[in-house]
Structure formats: structure tokens, C-alpha cells
């Protein structure tokens, strides 16, 4: 498999993971989605990019031990995500990758980082009760989506 094909597979997986997490949180506590099956596309779009950045960073941390060349290609696109979100790309990306490297539980760190993205979004907060926050619980659809997404990314690294 060429690096281009592998990069496409990684980018597709990152996009799908971010979409699934964003959709789960767009439906979280939303009565319209519960009764009518409608989700807030605006909220889902707002959450997608920062969640794609987090998924990309997590994927980079997984790839570091698997394939250095592929990691570099994914890192280029990760830097682009960070720049789009107005972050100092080099500093941000390097600090998060260092967090993953030194973490005793990278999966939990990924879950916390994704949930922090959601919890800090003003539109998401405006649709929730005052005490509603993302939780590490099977009753939180977003948590389940993050878990499944992490499993998918981890599984992909073993195939590459």
C-alpha cells in the first residue's frame, strides 16, 4: 500500500470519527433530536473541526511507533487543522503530542480532550441544562462515540 493510499485511509477515518462524535454531541440533550430525529447541523459543523484536530493528534500519537513517514504526512495536515482553528500550530501540536507520549493512559486523555472541546463550545452549552457536561459514562452518547472512534483509529494503525 502506498503512502498516499494509507494517508487517504487515515484522513477518512479521522473525518468519520470527528463526524460521529460531533453528531452524538449535537443530539445530546436536544429534545428536537430525541422526538423528531433532527440534529443541529450548525452545532455539528462547529464541533467537527476541533474534534477532527483532536482525532488527528491522537492518530499521530498512535502512528509514532508504527510508521515515521506516515506520521509526518498526517502531522502536516494536523498542523493545517491547528492553523485553521487559530492556534499556534507548532507549539500546540508539539505540546499535545508530548502529553500523549508521557500519558500513562492515552485513551483517557483523548476522551478528556474531546469532551473538553465540546464542553467549551458556547453553542453546545446554550443548548444544554446548566449542569449538563460531557461525562465518562455509557449514558453519554458522545462518550460512546469517542470510545468507538478511538478503537477505530487504533485498529487502523494495526492494519497500516
Secondary structure, 3 states (H helix, E strand, C coil): CCHHHHHHHHHHHHHHHHHHHHHHHHHCCCHHHHHHCCCCHHHHHHHHHHHHHHHHHHHHHHHCCCCHHHHHHHHHHHHHHHHHCCCCHHHHHHHHHHHHHHCCCHHHHHHHHHHHHHHCCHHHHHCCCCCCCCCCCCCCHHHHHHHHHHHHHHHHHHHC
